[in-house]
């Protein structure tokens, strides 16, 4: 049986720019930074990075009923609101959601870190579970986002939850692509979510990978720049509605783009340090699935988080695989590193680039590092003929993932 074509028909977002896809796109195209100082974190002994790109406060009680909120940490709320937007955008009705032909693949780094903190603050002093509410476990379980989406939307199809940190939503999108290709599901809600919390930034601080430019939050992170000094964590949720091409055509759905390749490889060289060879293999595998050559790729959306080791390794891998001329940029300067949400939120922006035929530059890239300049780094908004693009996302622990997306032309 031939593999089914897979297209994207719905987009949903909660980002550091606010609720919805539109605020995300407006913030990106305006060249704004959502990073801000977090002075309240100064109370954490030893934490040196006091920066983040959090989701602005929103009226969750007005948007989600208590029956759903009781099992949701912030990240599950982000994921669920993004899923609701994606479903509405795609024109999927409740009857179709309930058929079992639509599934969910939504990942995150962990369960809700704020819910973990609340749980252990209650448990540890006296080592008692007295007073802990029954809904707390559902906030901290690893598949909290996926499970809560299924509950909120009445999903009866397959539920998956990749837990692979910064590559979680890339793997989720890739998994949805594979499930639809194989005919196991008609459509999939795919993506990821994470939330800003001092313990998450603290992880990067401990491994000396967090930005310390506390006095100038809007100027960091600085992907590919000579003055980059590390990651700034962000929060949010991004969801894409993936669907078979046949299903989308039958429904008369708007198609944002087609997924034509997915590469997912492991790097066993080091559990934390990036390795350009594995990055290159992920890109080559993604292109190789449908025979796309490097010369056919019009743009690379880089993972590039602003770390000392990761950015030059990725730039070298891009130059090695694609050559030195393919336009390349990162979106981390705008919204920070949204971790489990990164690939999904960034893919939404990449799809918009395909629609507008424009390449968004890397924010805060003032002085490219010569080691990174081996790739063609975009530093201003450029009009480009875009048909085929490649999207990279990598994670601590050796995960290297890449997606190839194509614009459908009339």
C-alpha positions as CSV (number, residue, x, y, z in Angstrom):
1,X,0.0,0.0,0.0
2,X,1.5,3.4,-1.0
3,X,2.3,5.8,1.8
4,X,-0.2,8.7,2.3
5,X,0.9,12.3,1.8
6,X,0.8,14.4,4.9
7,X,-0.2,18.1,5.0
8,X,-0.7,20.7,7.7
9,X,-4.2,22.2,7.9
10,X,-4.4,23.8,11.4
11,X,-2.1,26.0,13.6
12,X,-2.5,26.9,17.3
13,X,-0.1,28.8,19.6
14,X,0.4,30.1,23.0
15,X,3.8,31.9,23.0
16,X,5.8,34.6,24.9
17,X,3.9,37.1,22.7
18,X,0.5,35.9,24.0
19,X,-2.4,33.8,23.1
20,X,-2.9,32.7,19.5
21,X,-1.0,32.4,16.3
22,X,-1.5,36.0,15.3
23,X,0.3,37.6,18.2
24,X,3.2,35.2,17.6
25,X,3.5,36.1,13.9
26,X,3.1,39.8,14.6
27,X,5.9,39.8,17.2
28,X,8.2,37.9,14.9
29,X,7.7,40.0,11.9
30,X,8.0,43.2,14.0
31,X,11.4,42.0,15.1
32,X,10.5,42.2,18.8
33,X,12.0,40.3,21.6
34,X,9.8,38.6,24.2
35,X,12.7,38.1,26.7
36,X,12.5,39.9,30.0
37,X,14.4,40.2,33.3
38,X,13.2,37.9,36.1
39,X,14.3,39.8,39.2
40,X,12.1,37.5,41.4
41,X,14.5,34.7,40.7
42,X,17.3,36.5,42.6
43,X,16.1,34.7,45.8
44,X,17.4,31.4,44.3
45,X,20.8,30.9,45.8
46,X,23.4,30.2,43.1
47,X,21.1,31.0,40.1
48,X,23.1,33.3,37.9
49,X,20.7,33.6,34.8
50,X,17.8,35.8,35.7
51,X,16.2,35.9,32.2
52,X,13.3,34.2,30.5
53,X,10.6,34.6,27.9
54,X,7.4,33.7,29.8
55,X,3.9,33.5,28.5
56,X,2.0,36.7,29.6
57,X,-0.7,36.2,32.1
58,X,-4.1,35.3,30.7
59,X,-7.6,34.7,32.1
60,X,-7.4,30.9,32.2
61,X,-10.6,30.6,34.2
62,X,-12.5,32.3,31.4
63,X,-11.1,30.1,28.8
64,X,-11.1,26.7,30.4
65,X,-13.7,25.2,32.8
66,X,-12.6,24.2,36.3
67,X,-13.3,20.5,35.4
68,X,-10.4,20.7,33.0
69,X,-8.1,23.1,34.9
70,X,-8.0,20.9,38.0
71,X,-5.6,18.5,36.2
72,X,-3.6,21.1,34.3
73,X,-0.4,22.8,35.1
74,X,0.4,25.9,33.1
75,X,2.0,23.9,30.2
76,X,-1.1,21.7,29.8
77,X,-3.2,24.9,29.6
78,X,-0.9,26.2,26.9
79,X,-1.1,23.0,25.0
80,X,-4.9,22.7,25.3
81,X,-5.6,26.2,24.2
82,X,-3.2,25.8,21.2
83,X,-5.0,22.6,20.3
84,X,-8.4,24.2,20.5
85,X,-7.1,27.0,18.1
86,X,-5.6,24.4,15.7
87,X,-8.8,22.4,15.5
88,X,-10.9,25.6,14.9
89,X,-8.4,26.7,12.3
90,X,-8.5,23.4,10.5
91,X,-12.3,23.3,10.5
92,X,-12.5,20.0,12.4
93,X,-15.8,19.5,14.1
94,X,-16.5,17.5,17.3
95,X,-18.1,14.7,15.5
96,X,-14.9,14.0,13.6
97,X,-12.8,14.5,16.7
98,X,-14.7,11.7,18.4
99,X,-14.4,9.1,15.6
100,X,-11.1,7.6,16.7
101,X,-9.4,8.6,13.4
102,X,-7.7,11.6,15.0
103,X,-4.9,11.2,17.5
104,X,-2.6,13.3,19.6
105,X,1.2,13.4,19.7
106,X,2.3,16.2,22.1
107,X,5.5,16.3,24.1
108,X,7.3,18.2,26.7
109,X,10.5,18.1,28.7
110,X,8.8,16.9,32.0
111,X,5.5,17.4,33.6
112,X,4.7,20.9,35.0
113,X,7.7,22.1,37.0
114,X,5.6,24.6,38.9
115,X,3.3,21.7,39.9
116,X,6.3,19.6,40.9
117,X,7.5,22.5,43.2
118,X,4.0,22.8,44.8
119,X,3.8,19.0,45.3
120,X,7.2,18.7,47.0
121,X,6.8,21.9,49.1
122,X,3.7,20.2,50.5
123,X,5.2,16.7,50.8
124,X,8.7,17.1,52.0
125,X,8.6,19.2,55.2
126,X,6.6,16.5,57.1
127,X,6.7,13.7,54.5
128,X,3.0,13.6,54.3
129,X,0.6,13.4,51.5
130,X,-2.2,14.8,53.6
131,X,-3.7,17.8,51.9
132,X,-2.4,17.0,48.4
133,X,-5.3,17.1,45.9
134,X,-6.1,14.2,43.7
135,X,-5.6,16.3,40.5
136,X,-1.9,17.1,41.2
137,X,-0.5,13.9,39.7
138,X,-2.1,14.6,36.4
139,X,-0.2,17.9,36.3
140,X,3.2,16.3,36.8
141,X,3.0,13.1,34.8
142,X,5.1,13.2,31.7
143,X,2.2,12.9,29.3
144,X,0.2,15.6,31.0
145,X,-0.2,17.8,27.9
146,X,-1.3,15.0,25.6
147,X,-3.7,13.5,28.1
148,X,-5.3,16.8,29.0
149,X,-5.8,17.7,25.3
150,X,-7.5,14.3,24.7
151,X,-9.8,14.9,27.6
152,X,-10.6,18.5,26.6
153,X,-11.3,17.7,23.0
154,X,-12.9,14.2,23.3
155,X,-10.1,12.5,21.4
156,X,-10.5,8.7,21.0
157,X,-7.5,8.1,18.6
158,X,-3.9,7.3,19.5
159,X,-2.2,9.2,22.2
160,X,1.6,9.7,22.2
161,X,3.9,11.9,24.2
162,X,7.6,12.2,23.2
163,X,9.6,13.4,26.2
164,X,12.8,14.5,24.6
165,X,13.4,18.1,25.9
166,X,14.2,20.5,23.1
167,X,13.3,18.0,20.4
168,X,9.9,16.9,21.9
169,X,7.6,18.6,19.5
170,X,9.8,17.8,16.5
171,X,9.6,14.1,17.3
172,X,5.8,14.6,17.9
173,X,5.3,16.1,14.5
174,X,7.5,13.4,13.0
175,X,5.5,10.7,14.7
176,X,2.2,12.2,13.6
177,X,3.6,12.3,10.0
178,X,4.6,8.6,10.2
179,X,1.2,7.5,11.7
180,X,-0.8,9.3,9.0
181,X,1.6,8.1,6.2
182,X,1.0,4.5,7.4
183,X,-2.8,5.0,7.5
184,X,-3.1,4.4,11.2
185,X,-4.7,7.8,11.7
186,X,-6.6,10.2,9.4
187,X,-5.2,13.2,11.3
188,X,-3.0,14.1,14.3
189,X,-2.7,17.0,16.7
190,X,1.0,17.3,17.1
191,X,3.4,19.6,19.0
192,X,4.5,20.4,22.5
193,X,4.6,22.7,25.4
194,X,6.8,23.8,28.3
195,X,6.6,26.5,30.9
196,X,9.1,29.0,32.3
197,X,10.4,28.1,35.8
198,X,13.5,28.9,37.7
199,X,14.4,25.2,38.1
200,X,14.4,24.8,34.3
201,X,16.7,27.7,33.7
202,X,18.7,26.4,36.6
203,X,19.4,23.2,34.7
204,X,21.0,25.2,31.9
205,X,22.8,27.3,34.4
206,X,24.3,24.3,36.1
207,X,25.7,23.0,32.8
208,X,27.0,26.5,32.0
209,X,24.7,26.9,29.0
210,X,22.4,29.8,30.2
211,X,22.8,33.4,29.2
212,X,24.0,35.7,31.9
213,X,23.3,39.0,30.1
214,X,20.8,40.0,32.9
215,X,21.3,43.7,32.3
216,X,20.1,43.6,28.7
217,X,17.3,41.0,28.3
218,X,16.2,42.2,24.9
219,X,19.6,41.7,23.4
220,X,19.9,38.0,24.3
221,X,20.0,35.1,23.4
222,X,22.3,35.9,20.4
223,X,22.3,32.9,18.1
224,X,25.4,32.6,15.9
225,X,26.8,35.9,17.3
226,X,30.4,36.3,18.5
227,X,29.0,37.7,21.8
228,X,26.5,34.8,22.5
229,X,26.7,33.3,25.9
230,X,23.9,30.8,26.2
231,X,20.2,29.9,26.3
232,X,17.3,31.9,27.5
233,X,14.3,29.7,28.3
234,X,10.9,30.5,27.1
235,X,7.4,29.1,27.6
236,X,4.4,28.3,25.5
237,X,2.6,25.6,23.5
238,X,2.5,25.0,19.8
239,X,0.1,22.6,18.0
240,X,-0.2,21.6,14.3
241,X,-3.1,19.7,12.8
242,X,-1.6,17.1,10.5
243,X,-3.9,15.4,8.0
244,X,-3.7,13.1,5.0
245,X,-3.7,15.0,1.8
246,X,-6.8,13.0,0.7
247,X,-8.7,13.9,3.8
248,X,-7.8,17.6,3.5
249,X,-8.9,17.7,-0.1
250,X,-12.2,15.9,0.7
251,X,-12.9,18.4,3.4
252,X,-11.9,21.4,1.3
253,X,-9.4,22.4,4.0
254,X,-6.8,25.1,3.6
255,X,-3.4,23.6,3.4
256,X,-0.4,25.5,4.9
257,X,2.2,23.1,3.7
258,X,3.2,19.4,3.3
259,X,5.6,17.4,5.4
260,X,7.8,15.4,3.0
261,X,10.6,14.2,5.2
262,X,11.6,13.4,8.8
263,X,15.1,12.6,10.1
264,X,15.6,11.4,13.7
265,X,19.0,10.1,14.8
266,X,20.9,9.5,18.0
267,X,24.3,10.9,18.9
268,X,26.2,8.7,21.3
269,X,29.4,10.9,21.3
270,X,28.4,12.8,24.5
271,X,25.2,13.2,26.5
272,X,25.3,17.0,26.5
273,X,27.8,18.3,23.9
274,X,26.5,18.6,20.3
275,X,28.1,16.7,17.4
276,X,27.9,18.1,13.9
277,X,28.0,14.6,12.3
278,X,24.8,13.6,13.9
279,X,23.1,16.9,13.0
280,X,24.2,16.3,9.4
281,X,22.8,12.7,9.4
282,X,19.4,14.0,10.7
283,X,19.2,16.5,7.8
284,X,20.4,14.0,5.2
285,X,17.9,11.4,6.5
286,X,15.0,13.9,6.3
287,X,15.9,14.9,2.8
288,X,16.6,11.3,1.7
289,X,13.1,10.1,2.5
290,X,11.6,11.6,-0.7
291,X,14.8,12.2,-2.6
292,X,15.1,16.0,-2.0
293,X,18.6,17.2,-2.8
294,X,20.4,19.9,-0.9
295,X,20.2,22.1,-4.0
296,X,16.3,22.0,-3.7
297,X,16.2,23.4,-0.1
298,X,15.5,27.1,-0.2
299,X,15.9,27.8,3.6
300,X,17.1,26.2,6.8
301,X,15.4,27.2,10.1
302,X,18.1,26.4,12.6
303,X,17.8,25.1,16.1
304,X,20.6,27.6,17.2
305,X,19.9,28.4,20.8
306,X,22.8,30.8,21.3
307,X,25.2,28.4,23.1
308,X,29.0,28.4,22.6
309,X,29.1,24.8,21.4
310,X,25.8,24.2,19.7
311,X,25.7,27.1,17.2
312,X,29.0,26.5,15.5
313,X,28.4,22.7,15.3
314,X,25.0,23.3,13.7
315,X,26.4,25.9,11.3
316,X,29.2,23.5,10.3
317,X,26.6,20.7,9.7
318,X,24.4,23.0,7.6
319,X,27.4,24.1,5.5
320,X,28.6,20.6,5.1
321,X,25.2,19.2,4.0
322,X,23.7,22.2,2.2
323,X,26.7,24.2,1.1
324,X,27.5,27.7,2.1
325,X,24.7,29.6,0.3
326,X,21.4,28.3,1.7
327,X,19.7,31.1,3.8
328,X,19.7,30.2,7.5
329,X,18.2,31.8,10.6
330,X,17.1,31.0,14.1
331,X,14.0,32.3,16.0
332,X,15.4,31.9,19.5
333,X,16.3,35.6,19.7
334,X,12.6,36.5,19.4
335,X,11.0,34.0,21.8
336,X,13.9,32.4,23.6
337,X,14.2,28.6,23.7
338,X,10.7,27.3,24.4
339,X,12.0,23.7,24.8
340,X,9.3,21.2,24.2
341,X,7.2,23.8,22.3
342,X,10.2,25.0,20.2
343,X,9.8,22.9,17.0
344,X,6.0,23.5,16.9
345,X,6.0,27.2,17.5
346,X,8.9,27.7,15.1
347,X,7.3,25.5,12.4
348,X,4.2,27.7,12.6
349,X,6.5,30.7,11.8
350,X,8.2,28.7,9.0
351,X,4.9,27.9,7.4
352,X,4.1,31.6,7.5
353,X,7.4,32.3,5.8
354,X,6.3,29.9,3.0
355,X,3.1,31.8,2.7
356,X,4.7,35.3,2.6
357,X,7.8,34.2,0.6
358,X,9.9,35.9,3.2
359,X,12.8,34.8,5.4
360,X,12.8,36.2,9.0
361,X,16.3,37.1,10.2
362,X,18.0,36.0,13.4
363,X,17.3,38.6,16.1
364,X,20.4,39.9,18.0
365,X,22.8,38.7,15.4
366,X,25.0,41.8,15.2
367,X,28.5,40.3,14.8
368,X,28.5,36.8,13.4
369,X,31.0,34.4,14.9
370,X,33.4,33.3,12.1
371,X,32.9,29.7,13.1
372,X,29.1,30.2,12.5
373,X,29.5,32.3,9.4
374,X,30.3,29.2,7.3
375,X,26.5,29.1,6.9
376,X,24.6,31.9,5.0
377,X,23.2,33.7,8.1
378,X,20.2,35.9,7.4
379,X,20.4,39.3,9.2
380,X,17.5,41.2,7.7
381,X,14.0,40.4,6.4
382,X,14.5,39.0,2.9
383,X,12.1,38.3,0.1
384,X,12.9,34.8,-1.2
385,X,11.3,32.2,-3.5
386,X,10.6,29.5,-0.9
387,X,9.2,26.1,-1.9
388,X,11.2,23.6,0.2
389,X,12.5,24.3,3.7
390,X,14.3,22.3,6.4
391,X,13.6,22.6,10.1
392,X,16.2,21.5,12.7
393,X,15.7,20.8,16.4
394,X,18.2,19.1,18.7
395,X,18.2,18.1,22.4
396,X,20.4,17.2,25.3
397,X,20.8,13.5,25.5
398,X,21.8,13.0,21.9
399,X,18.5,13.6,20.0
400,X,18.8,15.1,16.6
401,X,15.7,15.7,14.5
402,X,14.9,17.5,11.2
403,X,11.8,18.0,9.2
404,X,11.4,18.9,5.5
405,X,8.4,21.0,4.6
406,X,7.1,22.0,1.2
407,X,4.8,24.7,0.0
408,X,2.0,23.4,-2.2
409,X,1.6,25.5,-5.2
410,X,-1.8,25.8,-7.1
